Amino acid sequence: MISTVLRTIILYIIVTVAIRLMGKRQIGDMQPNELVITLLISEIAAIPLQDTEQPMSVGLAAIFVLVFLEIVISILAMKSFSVRKILNGKSVVVIKNGVIDQHAMRNVRMTVIDLIEQLRGQSVFNLEDVAFAVLEVNGNLSVLLKKDAQPISVKDIELNIPDEPLPLPVISDGKIIYESLRALEISTQKLKKILKHKCSTPKEIFLMTLDRDGNHTIIKKGGANN
């Protein structure tokens, strides 16, 4: 009995530390590889609790190997957009300029009912109110409403505000995201022209977002927004 209690306490502490080392994401925000490793850790931790004859060192070693593997994978994903795309997939625009992209929905195996349910979860009950909808890699749906369906703010009173173009990340940690440029229909030359005007190179940039109108936000590595 005492052995079981001690094993439970030790494993609770170890698993808590392991999950903490992996980051602060909640289950719903985890990437696929993070969720797989979390499930494996929970399964491995259960073995020494169910079989008291099983050495705890074996389970602890397996847990720390998984945590080490997750840290290495996370670092690789931070450094390489290709690795991040392979491991986590990519966001998919399922509604573009108010039109449902049926081909994109088939690719992610998403039905219209699924789409409507996700929109209701965002407090959107009329499909015609949606300008853009993006299915993120964690399964959440990000929604941009059309101008006339957006909540009114103080700045909107008696102002004629056009629909806001959708900004996309075009540079992440020094790497150009060519898929975003293609979606925005903006050439690499135009992007480099903007960077030249800002006296910057892609390698100096931590994050850059850009929309079709050329509006952009630049965050340099170790610096502030431009």
C-alpha positions as CSV (number, residue, x, y, z in Angstrom):
1,M,0.0,0.0,0.0
2,I,2.7,2.5,1.0
3,S,4.7,1.5,-2.1
4,T,1.8,2.3,-4.3
5,V,1.2,5.7,-2.7
6,L,4.9,6.5,-3.1
7,R,5.0,5.4,-6.7
8,T,1.9,7.5,-7.4
9,I,3.4,10.6,-5.8
10,I,6.7,10.2,-7.6
11,L,5.1,9.6,-11.0
12,Y,2.7,12.5,-10.5
13,I,5.7,14.8,-9.9
14,I,7.7,13.4,-12.7
15,V,4.8,13.6,-15.3
16,T,4.0,17.2,-14.1
17,V,7.6,18.2,-14.6
18,A,7.7,16.5,-18.0
19,I,4.6,18.2,-19.3
20,R,5.9,21.5,-17.9
21,L,9.1,21.1,-19.8
22,M,7.1,20.5,-23.0
23,G,5.4,23.9,-22.7
24,K,2.2,25.5,-21.4
25,R,-0.3,24.5,-24.1
26,Q,-3.7,23.2,-23.2
27,I,-4.9,20.0,-24.8
28,G,-7.0,21.8,-27.3
29,D,-4.0,23.9,-28.4
30,M,-1.5,21.1,-28.8
31,Q,0.0,20.2,-32.2
32,P,-0.3,16.6,-33.3
33,N,3.2,15.6,-32.3
34,E,2.7,17.2,-28.8
35,L,-0.6,15.4,-28.3
36,V,1.0,12.0,-29.3
37,I,3.9,12.4,-26.9
38,T,1.5,13.5,-24.1
39,L,-0.7,10.4,-24.6
40,L,2.4,8.1,-24.7
41,I,3.7,9.7,-21.4
42,S,0.3,9.0,-19.7
43,E,0.3,5.4,-20.9
44,I,3.9,4.8,-19.8
45,A,3.3,6.4,-16.4
46,A,0.3,4.0,-15.8
47,I,2.5,0.9,-16.2
48,P,4.5,1.1,-12.9
49,L,1.2,2.0,-11.1
50,Q,-0.6,-1.1,-12.4
51,D,2.4,-3.5,-12.0
52,T,4.3,-2.8,-8.8
53,E,6.9,-5.4,-9.8
54,Q,7.8,-3.2,-12.8
55,P,11.0,-1.1,-12.0
56,M,10.1,2.6,-11.9
57,S,13.4,3.4,-13.5
58,V,12.3,1.9,-16.8
59,G,9.2,4.1,-17.0
60,L,11.0,7.2,-15.9
61,A,13.7,6.6,-18.5
62,A,11.0,6.3,-21.2
63,I,9.3,9.4,-20.1
64,F,12.4,11.5,-20.2
65,V,13.4,10.1,-23.6
66,L,10.0,11.2,-24.9
67,V,10.4,14.7,-23.4
68,F,13.9,15.0,-24.9
69,L,12.5,13.9,-28.2
70,E,9.7,16.5,-28.0
71,I,12.2,19.3,-27.1
72,V,14.4,18.4,-30.1
73,I,11.5,18.2,-32.5
74,S,10.2,21.6,-31.2
75,I,13.7,23.2,-31.8
76,L,13.8,21.7,-35.3
77,A,10.3,23.0,-36.0
78,M,11.3,26.5,-34.9
79,K,14.3,26.5,-37.2
80,S,12.7,24.9,-40.2
81,F,9.4,25.8,-41.8
82,S,9.5,22.5,-43.8
83,V,9.8,20.4,-40.6
84,R,7.0,22.4,-38.9
85,K,4.8,21.8,-42.0
86,I,5.5,18.0,-42.0
87,L,4.9,17.5,-38.3
88,N,2.0,19.9,-37.8
89,G,0.5,20.4,-41.2
90,K,-0.6,23.9,-42.3
91,S,-3.6,26.2,-41.9
92,V,-6.2,26.0,-44.6
93,V,-8.5,28.8,-45.8
94,V,-12.0,27.2,-46.1
95,I,-13.9,30.5,-46.8
96,K,-12.2,33.1,-49.0
97,N,-13.8,36.4,-49.9
98,G,-17.1,35.1,-48.7
99,V,-17.0,31.9,-50.9
100,I,-16.6,28.4,-49.5
101,D,-13.6,26.6,-50.9
102,Q,-15.1,23.2,-51.5
103,H,-11.8,21.8,-52.7
104,A,-10.0,22.8,-49.6
105,M,-12.7,21.4,-47.4
106,R,-12.5,18.0,-49.2
107,N,-8.7,18.0,-48.6
108,V,-9.2,18.4,-44.8
109,R,-12.2,16.1,-44.9
110,M,-14.4,18.8,-43.4
111,T,-18.2,18.7,-44.1
112,V,-20.5,21.7,-44.4
113,I,-22.1,20.6,-41.1
114,D,-18.7,20.7,-39.4
115,L,-18.1,24.2,-40.8
116,I,-21.4,25.5,-39.6
117,E,-20.9,23.9,-36.1
118,Q,-17.4,25.6,-35.9
119,L,-18.9,28.9,-37.0
120,R,-21.6,28.6,-34.3
121,G,-18.8,28.1,-31.8
122,Q,-17.5,31.5,-32.9
123,S,-20.9,33.0,-32.4
124,V,-21.5,33.2,-36.2
125,F,-24.9,31.9,-37.2
126,N,-25.1,33.3,-40.8
127,L,-22.6,31.9,-43.3
128,E,-23.1,35.0,-45.5
129,D,-21.5,37.2,-42.7
130,V,-18.1,35.5,-43.1
131,A,-15.4,37.1,-45.2
132,F,-12.6,34.6,-44.4
133,A,-12.4,31.4,-42.3
134,V,-9.2,29.6,-41.6
135,L,-8.9,26.1,-40.2
136,E,-5.9,26.2,-38.0
137,V,-3.5,23.2,-37.5
138,N,-5.0,22.6,-34.0
139,G,-8.5,22.2,-35.5
140,N,-9.8,25.6,-34.4
141,L,-11.5,27.9,-36.9
142,S,-10.5,31.5,-37.1
143,V,-13.1,33.8,-38.6
144,L,-13.0,37.3,-40.1
145,L,-16.5,38.8,-40.5
146,K,-17.5,41.1,-43.3
147,K,-17.6,44.8,-42.7
148,D,-21.3,45.0,-42.2
149,A,-21.4,42.0,-39.8
150,Q,-18.5,43.2,-37.5
151,P,-19.4,44.5,-34.1
152,I,-19.5,48.3,-34.0
153,S,-16.7,50.1,-32.1
154,V,-16.3,53.8,-31.3
155,K,-14.1,54.3,-34.3
156,D,-16.8,52.9,-36.6
157,I,-19.4,55.4,-35.8
158,E,-20.3,57.5,-38.9
159,L,-17.3,56.2,-40.7
160,N,-17.3,54.3,-44.0
161,I,-14.8,51.5,-43.4
162,P,-14.0,49.1,-46.2
163,D,-13.5,45.4,-45.7
164,E,-10.1,44.7,-44.1
165,P,-7.8,42.5,-46.2
166,L,-6.6,39.4,-44.5
167,P,-3.0,39.7,-43.3
168,L,-0.8,36.6,-43.4
169,P,2.6,35.8,-42.0
170,V,5.1,36.0,-44.9
171,I,8.3,35.7,-42.9
172,S,8.8,33.6,-39.8
173,D,12.1,33.4,-37.9
174,G,14.0,34.6,-40.9
175,K,12.3,32.2,-43.4
176,I,10.1,33.4,-46.2
177,I,6.7,31.6,-46.3
178,Y,6.1,31.3,-50.1
179,E,2.7,29.8,-49.7
180,S,1.5,33.0,-48.0
181,L,2.9,35.1,-50.8
182,R,1.1,32.9,-53.4
183,A,-2.2,33.2,-51.4
184,L,-1.8,37.0,-51.3
185,E,-0.7,37.1,-55.0
186,I,2.4,39.1,-54.1
187,S,5.8,38.4,-55.7
188,T,9.0,37.7,-53.8
189,Q,10.4,40.8,-55.6
190,K,7.7,43.0,-54.1
191,L,8.4,41.6,-50.6
192,K,12.1,42.3,-51.0
193,K,11.3,45.8,-52.1
194,I,9.3,46.4,-48.9
195,L,12.2,45.0,-46.9
196,K,14.7,47.1,-48.7
197,H,12.6,50.2,-47.9
198,K,12.8,49.2,-44.3
199,C,16.6,48.5,-44.6
200,S,16.0,44.9,-43.5
201,T,16.7,41.4,-44.8
202,P,14.6,38.3,-44.1
203,K,17.2,36.8,-41.8
204,E,16.9,39.9,-39.5
205,I,13.1,39.4,-39.1
206,F,11.4,37.4,-36.4
207,L,7.9,37.9,-37.9
208,M,6.4,39.8,-40.8
209,T,2.7,40.0,-41.7
210,L,1.4,41.4,-45.0
211,D,-1.9,41.8,-46.8
212,R,-2.9,42.3,-50.4
213,D,-2.8,46.1,-50.1
214,G,0.8,46.0,-49.0
215,N,0.0,46.9,-45.3
216,H,2.6,45.1,-43.2
217,T,3.9,44.7,-39.7
218,I,7.6,43.7,-39.0
219,I,9.0,42.4,-35.8
220,K,12.8,42.2,-35.9
221,K,14.7,39.6,-34.0
222,G,15.2,41.0,-30.5
223,G,13.5,44.2,-31.5
224,A,10.2,46.0,-31.6
225,N,7.4,46.4,-34.2
226,N,8.0,48.4,-37.3
